[in-house]
Amino acid sequence: MPRRLHALFATALIAAAALAPPAARAGAQAEEALAHSVVTVLSRAISDRPAPTDWEQHADAHQWVETMMKRLAPRLPDEGERRELLRSVHYESVRAGLDPQLVLAVIHHESGFKKYAVSVADARGYMQVMPFWTRVIGAPQHNLFHLRTNLRYGCVILRHYLDRESGDLFRALGRYNGSLGRAEYPSAVFAAMQRYTPPAAPVAIGASVALPVLR
């Protein structure tokens, strides 16, 4: 290939890479056969109920969001984007019976807070949700790059794995990442949790929550 054409080809590859969605670290979360009753429960939990407009006025939500606004500023400089993400993280976490710090740590490690992140396994968005979940418990038209959709799926799926593992967060995180039995991923998430944990964690991890009745 002539030197000029080679240079043009290399430039084109660099430009394409810059336009491509950023890669993420998600593992190959396994698609497993689910009982019909489980599918029904998860499908109901996925149903689109947006965060109440006054959610951030709740004392615990307001304190958490304001604390995390400062800690996330270096990663998400846009204040509006940062507040919308944190408000949604808090609501979806509490709705699913998860600690918001846990969900924030999953996002930190899975996507680095990149909305359009895509892994080599095709996991998508903030919480790196595998596309097969839209077919199994949702709808094909669900956009996993949409903030609230991605968080809703991610929190419901993580809650499902936590219940399946009887509250064992180490194993639940392994299932979420597709690396069950290995310590690297849970350890990384636990480390990220320490980065975001405020003086008093607002929600305990592991309590069983009946997803169909969540609001």
N, C-alpha and C positions, 0 to 999 in steps of 0.2 A: 504494500500500500504506500503511495507517495507520502512524503513527510507532511505536506499540507493537509491531505485528506485525513491522515492519522490524527493530526492535531484537532481538526474539526470534529472528528468522531469522538475523541476524548472529551472535548468541550461539551458535546451534546450529551454524553453520558453523565457528566457532572451536573448539567442543568436538569436532567431527568431525575437524578437522585435528589436534588434539592427540592423538586416539586412533589416527590413521592411522600406518602404519609410516613411519619417517623416510626422507626422500628421500636418494638417494646420487648420486655423480657418474659412475657407469659409463656408458660409451658403448654404442652398438648393436653389440655383438660379432656378427659375421656367422656365420650357419649355412652351412657349406660341405659339399659332398659329400665323404665320406671313403671311401677304399678299404676293402674288407672286412677286409683284414689290419690296417689301422690301427685300425678299430673294435674288432677282437678284442684288440689290444694294450691299447688304452685301457680297454676293458671289464674286462679282467683287473686292470689297475692300480687301477680303481675299487673292486674287490671289497673287502668290509668286513673289514679286519684292524686291530683297534684297537691303540693304542699299548701296548707291553708295560708292565705295572704297575711294573717297575723301571727304566723308561726314564730318569727324571730322576736316577737314581743314577749314570748314566754321567758321567764327569768333565766332558766338554764340554757335555753337556746341562744339568747342574746349574749350571755356571758361567754359561752363557748365560741360563738361566731366572732365576737370582738377580739378574743384572745388569739384565735387562729388567723384572723386578718393580719395581725402583725407578724406572725411566724411564717406565713405563706407569701408575704410581700416580695421577697427576693425571687420566688419562682413564678408568681403570677402578678406582674406589676400593675395590670389593669384592675382598678379597685372594684368596678362593677362586675367584671367577670369573676373575680375572687370571691366577692360576697355572694353572688348567685350560686357558685359551686359550694361554698361552705354551708349556706342555708339549706341547699338540697341534700348535701351529705348528712347534715344533722337530722333532717326530717326522715330521710330514707333509712338511716341507721336505726333511729329510735323506733320507727315503724316496724322494722324487722327484728327488734330486740337485740341489736348489736351496739357495741361501743363505737361512737363516732371516731375515736382515735384509731380503732382497728381498721375501719373503712378508709380513713385518711392514709394510714400506713400501707394498706393494700394498693391504693392509688399511687402513692409515692413510689413504691417498688415496681408495680406493674407497668405504669405508663409514664411516670415522672411528671404527672399532671398535664400530659399532652392529650387534648381532646380527640385528635384524629390518629392516635397511635395505632399501629397494626403490627402484630407479632408475626414471626415466621409460620406460626400455626394458624394464622388468620384471626386470632383473638383481637377484639376491637374496643377502642375507646378508653376512657379513664380507668375502668375496672377490668379491661381486657376480657370481655364476654365473648365466648365462642358463638358463632352464628347459628349453630344447630339448635341452640336454646329457643330461638324465635319460632322454629318449627315445632319443637317439643312442647313448649308451655305457653307460647305467645302467638304471634301472627307474623307472616312473612314480610308484611309492610313495616314492621317495627324497625326503626332506625337506631342501631346501636351506637351511632356517633352523636345522637341527641343526648344532652346532659342528663335529663331526668330519666329517660328510658334506660340509659346505660347504668345509672346508679340503681334504679329499681330492679333490673335484672341481676346486677352484681350482688346486691344486698340479699335478695330473695334466694339466690343460688348459694351464697355463703351460709345463710341461715339454715338452708336445707342440709348442707354438709355438716354443719355444727350439730343439728338435731340427729342426723344419721350417725354421727360419731359420739352421741351421748354427752355433748358438751366438751369433748376433747378438741381444743382449738388447734393443737399441733397437727392432728390428723385431718381436721377439717380444712386447714390451710393447704395441707399436702394434696388433698382431693381438688381443691379449688385451682391449684396450679398444675395439676396433673403429675405431681411428683410425690405421691403418697409413700411414706416411709423414709423419705430423705429429709435431712435436717436443714439444708441450705435455705430453702424458701421460707419456712416458718421462722427460722432464726433471723432472716433479713427483715421480715415483717415485724417481728418483736422489737428489733433494733430501731426500726422506723417509728414504731409506736412511742418509744422513749423520746424521740425528737419532738413529737407533737403533744405529749401528755401534759395537760395543765395541772396546777396544784391539786385539784380534786377532780378525778374522772367522773363524768356525769352518769354513765350507764355501765352496769356490770356486764361482763361477758358470760354467756353460757346459759342464761335462764331460758327455759323453753317457752316459746311464744306460738300461739295458734295463728298461723298466718292468715287464714280466711277472715278473721275478725279484726285484723289490723286496719287502722284508719289512716 
